[in-house]
Amino acid sequence: MTESTAPESPEDEHRRVAGVSAPDLLSEARRLDAADPLARHLDAFADAPGVTAYLDGNSLGRPLKDLPEKAAAFIREDWGTRLIRSWDEQWMELPMTLGDRIAEVTLGAAAGQTVIADSTSVLLYKLMRAGIAARPGRDEIVIEAGNFPTDRFIAAGVAKEAGATLRWVEPDEITGVSVADVAAVVSERTALVVLSHVDYRSGALADMPAITSAVHEAGALMLWDLCHSVGVVPMQLDAWGVDMAVGCTYKYLNGGPGSPAFAYLRTEHHGSITQPIHGWWSAADIFAMGPEYAPVNSIRQLLSGTPPVLSMLGMQGMLDIIEAEGVTAVRAKSVSLTDFAVRAYDELLAPLGVRLLSTRDAAHRGGHITIGHDSFQQVTKTLWSEGIIPDFRFPDGIRLGLSPLSTSHSETLRGIAAVRDALLA
Ligand SMILES: Cc1ncc(COP(=O)(O)O)c(C=O)c1O
């Protein structure tokens, strides 16, 4: 864990941090760490020699320490020994059974509605196409102007293919999209609304149940992007009436680079919604090899081709931990980390002219905060070279992604103090 690779002794670090303006920040970080019920998991993640603060777990989660052995066993036994028999024995159903686990542990969704497949981008395409086709006579897709590029680009492509128009929601950049913002643009022309649960820049947390209701009142379907909330913000997709959702597994689910995404499609839509990539894995009988395509009437319909079984290994250990602790406990630690980061920002960075680009209200914030300063592109380069790893967001933002199971308050402070040091250098 990063704690053990810190180059400074605790006393030196205390002196350095306290020496500037914040005599009690480090004591507070240590107090919070000592009281943290999830702290025992910090050691479960692989060491990264030379890295003293990893603040980018919301882009790429760290691997668990036992993953190399699990991967080796998989290659040796499941693949190497059982060979193609493993498809029948366990892999055919894996996209659905693992989808059900994600649903149960993180999404508040019953079995049979979630599947692992493709990438978030491809699943967005499938569900946007399916969604617009399911609302004939309506010709608008509503999407937030600041949504993640892949969401906007794919929505634009789908609109073009379907002869539809994009309607933009333009919310406050810090507090994010509100019910009123959405209510103001939806109409009898809206087929589909596509929004992120947690904004990838500001970390603003949208009111999923209220926005979903407003969209339904307008007769449209709601598609949520859960990339920045799955595994860190509790949700109840079934109870909140969500129609469709997608998310990635390489952030807070620690599935590894390019691990496949998941899609949720509410049971009531299974018979009426058809996705556009009619691969054999979505056919009623995968091995019928018949002349024509007939889709299966289940969540498997969202698959297209052979699932990436090897890439589904990484996320399983993280799901075990989240299941054991519960997402509510993970969220409590997340709020503690982001609250502490805001406090450290106030004391160490605000006096240097750094702007806070996230809300101070933890109830409306996800698992990361963003800060802004004109020199942050250069500062990030310096920090990376020193083993402090935040995320730079063009043109002037540093995103502090605080993955609760692998990040301590002391590590958070180390990162923020390093930003301060780089600005003062
Ligand atoms: C909100 C959001 N949507 C989608 C993606 C990426 O999609 P993909 O997994 O297809 O690269 C990201 C990646 O960071 C994201 O933050």
Ligand as a Chemical Component Dictionary entry (heavy atoms), coordinates in Angstrom:
data_LIG
# 
_chem_comp.id                   LIG 
_chem_comp.type                 NON-POLYMER 
_chem_comp.pdbx_formal_charge   0 
_chem_comp.three_letter_code    LIG 
# 
loop_
_chem_comp_atom.comp_id 
_chem_comp_atom.atom_id 
_chem_comp_atom.alt_atom_id 
_chem_comp_atom.type_symbol 
_chem_comp_atom.charge 
_chem_comp_atom.model_Cartn_x 
_chem_comp_atom.model_Cartn_y 
_chem_comp_atom.model_Cartn_z 
_chem_comp_atom.pdbx_ordinal 
LIG C1 C1 C 0 -18.986 9.211 -17.764 1  
LIG C2 C2 C 0 -18.201 8.307 -18.649 2  
LIG N1 N1 N 0 -18.814 7.620 -19.640 3  
LIG C3 C3 C 0 -18.120 6.786 -20.449 4  
LIG C4 C4 C 0 -16.764 6.620 -20.277 5  
LIG C5 C5 C 0 -15.892 5.748 -21.134 6  
LIG O1 O1 O 0 -16.482 4.820 -21.892 7  
LIG P1 P1 P 0 -15.601 3.593 -22.449 8  
LIG O2 O2 O 0 -15.506 2.606 -21.314 9  
LIG O3 O3 O 0 -16.363 3.121 -23.598 10 
LIG O4 O4 O 0 -14.258 4.115 -22.806 11 
LIG C6 C6 C 0 -16.096 7.309 -19.272 12 
LIG C7 C7 C 0 -14.638 7.120 -19.118 13 
LIG O5 O5 O 0 -13.965 7.649 -18.307 14 
LIG C8 C8 C 0 -16.829 8.163 -18.451 15 
LIG O6 O6 O 0 -16.201 8.851 -17.483 16 
# 
loop_
_chem_comp_bond.comp_id 
_chem_comp_bond.atom_id_1 
_chem_comp_bond.atom_id_2 
_chem_comp_bond.value_order 
_chem_comp_bond.pdbx_ordinal 
LIG C1 C2 SING 1  
LIG C2 N1 SING 2  
LIG C2 C8 DOUB 3  
LIG N1 C3 DOUB 4  
LIG C3 C4 SING 5  
LIG C4 C5 SING 6  
LIG C4 C6 DOUB 7  
LIG C5 O1 SING 8  
LIG O1 P1 SING 9  
LIG P1 O2 DOUB 10 
LIG P1 O3 SING 11 
LIG P1 O4 SING 12 
LIG C6 C7 SING 13 
LIG C6 C8 SING 14 
LIG C7 O5 DOUB 15 
LIG C8 O6 SING 16 
# 
